[in-house]
Amino acid sequence: MSHKTLIIAGKRKTAVAKVRVLPGTGKIFYNHLPSAELTLFHRLALVEPLRIYERELGDLKHDLHISTQGGGKESQIEAARVGIARALIALTSSETLRKSFMRYDRNMVVQDSRRKETRKPGDSKARAKRQKSYR
C-alpha cells in the first residue's frame, strides 16, 4: 500500500473528517494547513494516535491530509483523531496497534454513538415538559 492513497473517515457528533494517507515523511495537514499552525491542544489531539503508533511500530513514513466538514471545531478535531487512528490501523492491519489504541482511549477506534435527543411534539425541548397549572 505504499503508493496507493488510503482514505478513511472518522465521525464525531455531526462532524466528519476524511483522512488521506500518502507516502511521505510523517507530516499532518489539517484542512490544507500544516498542523504546526493549529492551537496547542488541537495539535496534541491530532498527534496522540501518532505517538501510540510510534511507540508500537516505529516511525511513520506517510503524510496525513485531513479535511473536515460539519459540526463544530472541537468535534472536527475529535473526528480527525478517530480518522487518524482508524487510518493507521487500516494501513498496518496490526492487531497490537488496535489493542493499544483501545487501551489508551476506546473512542479513538470506536465512534461515540451518542446523538441529540429529538424534540417531542407539544413540548419545548427534548427533556422539558409543559408546565401544569392547578389554578
N, C-alpha and C positions, 0 to 999 in steps of 0.2 A: 504493500500500500504506500510505498514511499513516493510515487509520482502521481497518485490519484488524489483528488480532493475529496475529503470526507466532510459531510455536512450533518451535524447533529443539532437537534433543538432541545432547549430547556425551557420550562414554563414555571411561572410563579404568579398566582392570582390571575390577572388578565395580561400579564407581560409575557412576551415570547422572545427568546434570544436564540438566534441561529449562529452556531459556531462552525466556521470553516477551518479545517486543519490542512495546512500546506507545508511542504518541505521548507525548512529554514533553520533559524538559529535560536528559537525559543522566545521570540518577541510576541507581545499581545497587542492587538489593535482593537479598541472598543469604539464602535461607531466611527470608524476611519481616523480615530485619534490614537496616538501611542499611549499605552497605559500609564506612562510616567506623568501625563498631563491630568490624570484623574486625582480626586481627593485621596488622602491617605487611607481612609477606611474602605473606600471603594476599591482602591488598588490592592489592599491587603485581602479583601474578599475574593478578588479575581485570582490572586496569586496562591491562595490557600490550597486548591486542588493540585497546583503545580508543585508545591513544596512536598506534598504527600507522595506525588509521583516520583520526584527526585529522590526522596528517601527510600522508596521501594525499588525503583528501576533505573536510577541514574539520570543523566541529563536528557532533556527533551530536545530532539533535533527537528522540531516543527514549529511553524508560526501559527498563531491563532488569530483569526479575524472574526470579530463578534459584531453582529448587528441586532439591534433590539427594536421591538415595536410594542405599543400598548402599555397599560399600567402606569406606574409612577417610577421615579428614578431608582428608589430602593428596590422595588420589585424587579426592575430590569436588571439590576446588578445581581440579585439573588437568582434570577432566571439564567443569567450568564454563567454564574458559578455552577449551577446544575448542569448546564450545557457543556462546560469545560470538563467537568468530572465524567460525564457520560461519553464525551468525545475521546477522552484519554482511555477509558475502559474499552470503547469500540476499537480504538487504534491498536491497542496492545492485546486485546482479548485475554487479559490477565485476571485470574480469579483472586489472586493475592492483593492486587491493587483495588479491586472492587470491595474486598473484605476490609481493607484498611480505610477506605472511604466510609464504609458503613460504620466501622468502629469509631471513627472521628466524628462524623455527623451524618446521620441517616438521610437527612434532607438534601445531601449532596447528590445522592443517587436516585432516591425515590421522591417523586413530586409530592408537594403538600396538597392533600386532597380537599382542604377546607375551602368553602366557597361562601359568598354572601348569601344570607338567608333572604328568601323572597318576601316582598311586602304582601300582607294579607288584605283582601278586599274589605273596604269599610273601616279599616284601621289606619292609623297614621304611619307607623313604621313596622318593621318586621316583628319586633317583640312587644311594642307598645299596644296597650288595649284602650278601647274607648272608655272615657270616664263615665261613671254611673252616678246619677243624681237621685237622691231619695226624697228630695223636697221640690 
